[in-house]
């Protein structure tokens, strides 16, 4: 708008009385909008309002669509539509008309059109694309008002993809003669920078021009862009520091036009913007920071007036001073300034004071100490916002000593707060504080008895972190702090596992704590090495942590010293670690590559097949080394050789076995031992306690499916919870004693005392001893002492607790053992009891135990889905005839009569009971047919009514026609299944369920996991009849290869023939040929997979070499050969 | 942990790359009765979200006592509000921002309205809300302070207004 027009028109407004005149609000009430607004205010209910607005909207809708509506009327309609939208009613039909108005209207209508667009649409609305042409046209207009309007709407919203279309035009405006246009152009570019930074990269130098603009408004606008760019890349703009400092100096010095003053403070917004920029530039950069000290000082000094705006500047100044490289003098002034905020009676300033304290307290904890009482007051402030901010502050100063009080306060607040977001945030913080603290307790109490999983998963959690990096940092920092203070105390009392965790965390994260010298940490860690009780495993954790930390000359000498002291250690691992430490401390580069910082969460690539050792292995083999044997094979051999007498350990071994699962047996020897023990279980539990194998804390944590994690938390919490009631009275008592010990001449009023006590518990452990403290020393010392006493109290309580839990665990184990080894029918009753019975049963058992742990265990035990180990143990025992005294023998003969006629002539295994319920008994046997192995299941109905039973077994196919069959009263029905195994394996388990209807109820029970071992192979294996030549060809073709020595039977004249005969009879092998001391044997599985065996008598034993195309077959066959020979 | 950030609340911006936002995220004017008088959003949000936010905030702020602090934390934003007669002015800024300067932005806006309308009252804003928007747009643009000189803002508004008058005159003639 040209100045000429401006001047001519200045006189006009007074002549006009149209609705747009300033201050004419009341006049426009005659307009349609006015009628609408008045209409609404007269209404009494929401419902009436809704009706009125809907009427209004439909009328607007009708009018905007009418071709006769003029643009002027359209403007009026848009205003009404905006009003309706503001009230919360949708007027989306008007959006397109708003765009049309902006496009086609004259300037005044355009203005409303643009406004409506900016209010109706958001950045991602598709209609916005229709605005692009209008904006383009208006940017090229000669009418300044139109250009301004276009730039205004562009600065608020513009489709990202269309930026290139208008960018040149906007850029052009940066050199426009009118400052208002330049200013708006800068802001439009700022907007572009925010939504699409890449698009405006090439015009960075034009931004510099804007920064140097003679108009302060344009310059101020350009700072928005700079702040953003410097935030992202402070390094790139260091050269501008001097310019920013100069500008700030001029502003502070009052060099700007008076127009920019706000309540006689020169351009406060500009000042604040510059202070923000400077703090970004000066952060972690001493030389840049030095350039700004003077102007910051000046700003602090000038902002003296008691007005909100000066406080706003002061706050920003303080923040800058604490962000940039510190200067003592400035810090002192800033601290005083924060004091003014905190002590101000104005609540807004107090709030900002707390916020500032929160910001600086990590650098200067003493500042919080100075304002203890104010903080305590704020903690009880009636305004939740203040309270919340105080908690935030306390959160930052939490340490191991005040965590309990602070968490207590946070929880107190949580009870008051109703806001979800705050709750989420605060709960997170409480959890964070508690997490470390609780884990500390868990580690200290659980000690070395706990499962290795717990420390492992704790460390994993810590290293993987959560969603936010800042939270992770806080958590790790807190852990570091807490561990450092633990190590400074009496680390000798800490359990080994906890020490290992501490070492790892310190090694990994102690660099997060500023001001903590690596050498300090190293010395703390080195102390652990010298302690008598530190195990060598822990020592190697410690040394590894030290290798991570070794930095600087201090550390090198320390490493040297350590390597001299421990280099001669008998423990090779330790020696290696010490060597590593020494080398890594000397070579920083190597350390960085071997132990990169913060790399804990990065996955390591592990070559699990150890293929890099292939060369080594083949070399060793060719040099005559014995081939590798899988562990179970080795164990077999040991057992077979009977080289080791198991007698002294006889009792303890089955205990550890049964505490896992009997079915997990690897060795038949062990198994028969455990079953042999089944008779005298009471005796066993008694002796179990006195065996040398330590059973302390042995819980039933490993099941067939791995770690039984569910019950862990229960026990943990039980352990953790107990100490807290123990320690609170002790603290109470301590507090009382101080009270009586310090009879002050001027008695403090009671509430005041409370506050002081709260303060001392909140601020304990902050800052140095000599720091300013309102409590005075006399009170602080007993406080610390008290703390310590409390710690001891709780730990003694804890050890009590541990011994308690040992006791209960012990009894749990015993109970389990009893149950495990109970008479088999009882066991299977327990195992197959219907769901209704199960809890009740376990309840009963639990009651007799008196511990809830046991209940937990039992529920798991009897839960059919989870852990079928009991049953399996049972049937395994059955599958091992010599060790089993079969109570069901008479039943066998009676059931065998039920075998179908076509199977009656074939050989069948003994019939073993699977499971039973009140009325149903399930038994099974297998029958060998020429071409198949059949599993026959007998269902015996002992009730006096018919039961319909549906049997389902996994892995097998049913031969009998219908799987559903009514089992007649007091009769037996028979099912046949054909067994096929896909891969040979030493154990095959079959599982299934039987559902049956009885008394209208559908019930189901678990059909035992039917575990076939050697029998399976015996039944599936068939002789493979080949000639010696064929054998030779096959031998070369097979890849799977196993070598092993077997026992040679010495009862006959020819040991080789005798041995092979036994194998032939027992395992249905085909002896192809025997030549001298060598023999070749062949067999196949039912499905036809062959296995060849080459035997040679060598040094009193039989060296066998097996080959097969199937991976597990040689191992499997070998296993059965061993068993067969052993049983012979 | 609890990364429920305000920016991601909006479904309308979920498909975009993470953006930077202006200092001020939105401004609301509402009456003591909880009626919205003005709303300006500087971040892209869906209608639904806008309604939810204004409803929540109006409720929260109206429940606060007069002597209480002018700032409050809401989600991950800082809300700065002030009551002028029967009208509440409320701004949302990021948590790290300077609350006091935001308070002064509100005050400066009220000064501008006062100067323009001549001792402004709630009715002026109700009946001439589009004017109130025009003034706001000259003062804050895209969530940032555009022009802090009172004189310059009013000059810009008056120029635009004057132009309107000229055209009105022309049409009338």
Interface residues (C-beta under 8 A of the other chain):
Chain A: X1 X5 X6 X9 X10 X12 X13 X16 X18 X20 X21 X22 X23 X24 X25 X26 X28 X29 X33 X34 X37 X79 X82 X83 X86 X87 X88 X90 X106 X107 X108 X111 X112 X115 X118 X119 X122 X123 X124 X145 X148 X152 X155 X156 X157 X160 X180 X183 X184 X187 X190 X191 X194 X195 X216 X217 X220 X221 X224 X228 X257 X259 X260 X262 X267 X268 X269 X270 X272 X308 X309 X311 X312 X315 X316 X347 X348 X350 X351 X352 X355 X382 X383 X385 X386 X388 X419 X421 X422 X424 X425 X428 X431 X432 X466 X467 X468 X471
Chain B: X1 X2 X3 X4 X12 X13 X15 X16 X19 X20 X21 X22 X35 X36 X37 X38 X39 X40 X41 X42 X44 X45 X46 X47 X51 X67 X68 X69 X70 X71 X72 X73 X74 X75 X76 X98 X99 X100 X101 X103 X104 X105 X107 X108 X116 X117 X118 X123 X124 X125 X126 X127 X128 X129 X130 X131 X133 X134 X137 X141 X142 X144 X145 X146 X147 X148 X149 X150 X151 X152 X156 X158 X159 X160 X161 X162 X163 X164 X165 X166 X167 X168 X169
